Amino acid sequence: MNEFPAAAEELLNQAQALHQQGRLPEAQVAYESLLRDFPTHPSALAGLATVHAQTGNFVAALDLYTLALKLHPEQAEIHHQRGVVLRQLCRFEEARACFDRALELQPDAVETYNNRAIVWKDLGQLDKAVADYDRALALQPKFVNAWKNRAITLRALKRSAEALTSYDQALSIAPQDAQCWNYRGHALRDLGHLEEAVASYDEALRQRPEYAEAHYNRSIVLRELLRHQEAIASCDRAIELKPDHADAWWNKAEMLVLIGDAAQGWPLFEWRWRSSRHGKEFRDLGRPLWLGQGDLAGKTLLLSIDGGIGDVLQFCRYAPLLVERGARVILEAQVGLLPLLRESFEQVELTPFRQPLPDFDCYCPVMSLPGAFSQAPVQVPASLPYLRVPAASLAAWEKRLGPRRRPRIGLVWSGGALHFKGQEHRSIPLSQMQPLLTYEADFHCLQKEILPSDRPALSSLSIQTWEAELHDYADTAALVRHMDLVISVDTSVAHLAGALGHPVWVILPQDPDMRWHLEREDSPWYPDVMRLFRQDAPQQWASVLLRVAETLRKFLAEHPIS
């Protein structure tokens, strides 16, 4: 390394003092002044680079760190800082290479192990990330951030019990760390320890009362505990602290609908588009968004997809009402729904999802329709059936099924390949459906997809499957119509049966989707044909299935085949 005169070191000390005081503009000027006279000074180059990084100018910071390393390639700390900037620029492989070189030069650099672990996580190499956190902690057992980051990574690996241990280690060192208490609540929730999770969020709030994210997270767990008024109050507090907290608004909206306050809840449901989960899914279609205001006469309104097949089946009922208002209505739908919808809505145009859209004047996502109509639950348009099965499909399935010898029961126990977040929360392992299969009836699987984990049970149960024959929802609808009863978890087939005006029993988790409300055994969306069976405790299906089985016994006694 070049030697620099005392004057340079004095200027460096002045710049670093300003830097340490947080006087970044002045520190920048001081570093730049020093570099005009000593352009190869590594500490000045690195210091100026750090100022740029701290002010968000990562490209300038990278250029300076790169120059410093060309002049002084053996500086481990500069390799490390260059890696930090490269990560900020999402150049993860290059960042990892910088950390690798820094550790070659300085094998006991705790912060470098921690930062390389973060990049391993960015790259999806979670096990390597945990290994680096372990190396950092072996060198510095009281490194709180390494314990916290290790826990976050373990949660991502679904090793929540180990994550909880890491959070506890961090809190034994820094018991006033509100963020750590908040994250610890997440791990407890993963493990099903909901009351303890609430207590952890409470402690986070005791340490930092204005911690909006902890208020919001607390609301999630309180909702799962069915303590809805407390959960709404937690959402309100999060919103008070952070008025644009979209997730809190969205959670509040769902709970209002769930407890029966649809008039207030559905309009607030629009906050979902700004939420962390759904915000990236918002489709700006380049036309005005229609949410119930304004005359539609003579206008073309697109009803766009923003959910799954079940959502389209439930809310397509609004399309004829919009036609009555004078709109030309185009309904976007998944390809598998098109034959059924074409049969059901002659005055509605259809367009397939993920295909170029026809011209339109305005649009409304299908799940925004209840809010657009400002309907309370007892006022939902529920004239059943509003879906019709093509006659050819009915005839084909009548021939395929043959003469009816015993009552036919259609079954749906899972949502297929768990495409949607939360689907596992409302699916039942087929092996647990055994209590329903002991009666004199013919059981038919109405699912197009069967999970590999259910195959062993399926081979030992008397259930007729139709995977190869179910080409679209017109086929599924025809099969439903030939059943005496459908028993389903919360999936699209439950909505299909209800929309067909066909008897259907729906088995719900304890904390159900908002559309099913609370406690009631019927649904205003599907009056007279739908019966709801609710779980008594989270992830505990045995007791509700026994109730369904007993009710099925009575149903079969009352509906013999003559």
PENORFEN-V918202 format. One record per backbone hydrogen bond with DSSP energy under -0.5 kcal/mol. NH is the residue of the N-H (numbers start at 0). CO is the residue of the C=O. If there is no record, write none. Layout:
nh=NH co=CO
nh=NH co=CO
This chain:
nh=7 co=4
nh=8 co=4
nh=9 co=5
nh=10 co=6
nh=11 co=7
nh=12 co=8
nh=13 co=9
nh=14 co=10
nh=15 co=11
nh=16 co=12
nh=17 co=13
nh=18 co=14
nh=19 co=15
nh=20 co=16
nh=21 co=18
nh=22 co=17
nh=23 co=21
nh=26 co=22
nh=27 co=23
nh=28 co=24
nh=29 co=25
nh=30 co=26
nh=31 co=27
nh=32 co=28
nh=33 co=29
nh=34 co=30
nh=35 co=31
nh=36 co=32
nh=36 co=33
nh=37 co=33
nh=40 co=37
nh=41 co=39
nh=44 co=40
nh=45 co=41
nh=46 co=42
nh=47 co=43
nh=48 co=44
nh=49 co=45
nh=50 co=46
nh=51 co=47
nh=52 co=48
nh=53 co=49
nh=54 co=50
nh=55 co=52
nh=56 co=51
nh=57 co=55
nh=60 co=56
nh=61 co=57
nh=62 co=58
nh=63 co=59
nh=64 co=60
nh=65 co=61
nh=66 co=62
nh=67 co=63
nh=68 co=64
nh=69 co=65
nh=70 co=66
nh=71 co=67
nh=74 co=71
nh=75 co=73
nh=78 co=74
nh=79 co=75
nh=80 co=76
nh=81 co=77
nh=82 co=78
nh=83 co=79
nh=84 co=80
nh=85 co=81
nh=86 co=82
nh=87 co=83
nh=88 co=84
nh=89 co=86
nh=90 co=85
nh=91 co=89
nh=94 co=90
nh=95 co=91
nh=96 co=92
nh=97 co=93
nh=98 co=94
nh=99 co=95
nh=100 co=96
nh=101 co=97
nh=102 co=98
nh=103 co=99
nh=104 co=100
nh=105 co=101
nh=108 co=105
nh=109 co=107
nh=112 co=108
nh=113 co=109
nh=114 co=110
nh=115 co=111
nh=116 co=112
nh=117 co=113
nh=118 co=114
nh=119 co=115
nh=120 co=116
nh=121 co=117
nh=122 co=118
nh=123 co=120
nh=124 co=119
nh=125 co=123
nh=128 co=124
nh=129 co=125
nh=130 co=126
nh=131 co=127
nh=132 co=128
nh=133 co=129
nh=134 co=130
nh=135 co=131
nh=136 co=132
nh=137 co=133
nh=138 co=134
nh=139 co=135
nh=142 co=139
nh=143 co=141
nh=146 co=142
nh=147 co=143
nh=148 co=144
nh=149 co=145
nh=150 co=146
nh=151 co=147
nh=152 co=148
nh=153 co=149
nh=154 co=150
nh=155 co=151
nh=156 co=152
nh=157 co=154
nh=158 co=153
nh=162 co=158
nh=163 co=159
nh=164 co=160
nh=165 co=161
nh=166 co=162
nh=167 co=163
nh=168 co=164
nh=169 co=165
nh=170 co=166
nh=171 co=167
nh=172 co=168
nh=172 co=169
nh=173 co=169
nh=176 co=173
nh=177 co=175
nh=180 co=176
nh=181 co=177
nh=182 co=178
nh=183 co=179
nh=184 co=180
nh=185 co=181
nh=186 co=182
nh=187 co=183
nh=188 co=184
nh=189 co=185
nh=190 co=186
nh=191 co=188
nh=192 co=187
nh=193 co=191
nh=196 co=192
nh=197 co=193
nh=198 co=194
nh=199 co=195
nh=200 co=196
nh=201 co=197
nh=202 co=198
nh=203 co=199
nh=204 co=200
nh=205 co=201
nh=206 co=202
nh=207 co=203
nh=210 co=207
nh=211 co=209
nh=214 co=210
nh=215 co=211
nh=216 co=212
nh=217 co=213
nh=218 co=214
nh=219 co=215
nh=220 co=216
nh=221 co=217
nh=222 co=218
nh=223 co=219
nh=224 co=220
nh=225 co=222
nh=226 co=221
nh=227 co=225
nh=230 co=226
nh=231 co=227
nh=232 co=228
nh=233 co=229
nh=234 co=230
nh=235 co=231
nh=236 co=232
nh=237 co=233
nh=238 co=234
nh=239 co=235
nh=240 co=236
nh=241 co=237
nh=244 co=241
nh=245 co=243
nh=248 co=244
nh=249 co=245
nh=250 co=246
nh=251 co=247
nh=252 co=248
nh=253 co=249
nh=254 co=250
nh=255 co=251
nh=256 co=252
nh=257 co=253
nh=258 co=254
nh=259 co=256
nh=260 co=255
nh=261 co=259
nh=264 co=260
nh=265 co=261
nh=267 co=263
nh=268 co=264
nh=268 co=265
nh=269 co=266
nh=270 co=267
nh=271 co=268
nh=272 co=269
nh=273 co=270
nh=274 co=271
nh=278 co=274
nh=280 co=277
nh=281 co=277
nh=281 co=278
nh=283 co=281
nh=284 co=282
nh=287 co=360
nh=289 co=287
nh=289 co=362
nh=290 co=288
nh=297 co=325
nh=298 co=295
nh=300 co=298
nh=300 co=327
nh=301 co=299
nh=301 co=361
nh=302 co=300
nh=302 co=329
nh=303 co=301
nh=303 co=363
nh=311 co=307
nh=312 co=308
nh=313 co=309
nh=314 co=310
nh=315 co=311
nh=317 co=314
nh=318 co=315
nh=321 co=317
nh=322 co=318
nh=323 co=319
nh=324 co=320
nh=325 co=322
nh=326 co=321
nh=327 co=298
nh=328 co=326
nh=329 co=300
nh=330 co=348
nh=331 co=302
nh=331 co=329
nh=332 co=350
nh=336 co=333
nh=337 co=333
nh=337 co=334
nh=340 co=336
nh=341 co=337
nh=342 co=338
nh=343 co=339
nh=344 co=340
nh=345 co=343
nh=347 co=344
nh=348 co=328
nh=350 co=330
nh=352 co=332
nh=354 co=351
nh=360 co=299
nh=361 co=299
nh=362 co=287
nh=363 co=301
nh=365 co=303
nh=367 co=364
nh=368 co=365
nh=371 co=367
nh=372 co=368
nh=373 co=369
nh=374 co=369
nh=378 co=375
nh=379 co=376
nh=381 co=379
nh=383 co=381
nh=384 co=498
nh=385 co=498
nh=386 co=498
nh=393 co=389
nh=394 co=390
nh=395 co=391
nh=396 co=392
nh=397 co=393
nh=398 co=394
nh=399 co=395
nh=400 co=396
nh=401 co=397
nh=404 co=402
nh=408 co=406
nh=408 co=441
nh=409 co=407
nh=409 co=484
nh=410 co=443
nh=411 co=486
nh=418 co=414
nh=422 co=419
nh=424 co=421
nh=425 co=421
nh=425 co=422
nh=426 co=423
nh=427 co=412
nh=431 co=428
nh=432 co=429
nh=433 co=430
nh=434 co=431
nh=435 co=432
nh=436 co=432
nh=436 co=433
nh=437 co=434
nh=438 co=435
nh=440 co=438
nh=441 co=406
nh=442 co=440
nh=442 co=461
nh=443 co=408
nh=444 co=463
nh=445 co=410
nh=445 co=443
nh=453 co=450
nh=454 co=450
nh=454 co=451
nh=455 co=451
nh=457 co=453
nh=458 co=454
nh=459 co=455
nh=459 co=456
nh=460 co=457
nh=462 co=460
nh=463 co=442
nh=468 co=465
nh=469 co=465
nh=470 co=468
nh=472 co=335
nh=474 co=471
nh=475 co=471
nh=476 co=472
nh=477 co=473
nh=478 co=474
nh=479 co=475
nh=480 co=476
nh=481 co=477
nh=481 co=478
nh=482 co=479
nh=483 co=407
nh=484 co=407
nh=485 co=502
nh=486 co=409
nh=487 co=504
nh=488 co=411
nh=489 co=506
nh=490 co=488
nh=493 co=490
nh=494 co=490
nh=495 co=491
nh=496 co=492
nh=497 co=493
nh=498 co=494
nh=499 co=495
nh=500 co=497
nh=501 co=496
nh=503 co=528
nh=504 co=485
nh=505 co=530
nh=506 co=487
nh=507 co=505
nh=507 co=532
nh=511 co=509
nh=515 co=512
nh=516 co=513
nh=519 co=517
nh=525 co=522
nh=526 co=523
nh=528 co=525
nh=529 co=525
nh=530 co=503
nh=531 co=520
nh=532 co=505
nh=534 co=507
nh=535 co=539
nh=536 co=539
nh=539 co=536
nh=540 co=538
nh=544 co=540
nh=545 co=541
nh=546 co=542
nh=547 co=543
nh=548 co=544
nh=549 co=545
nh=550 co=546
nh=551 co=547
nh=552 co=548
nh=553 co=549
nh=554 co=550
nh=555 co=551
nh=556 co=552
nh=557 co=553
nh=558 co=554
nh=561 co=559
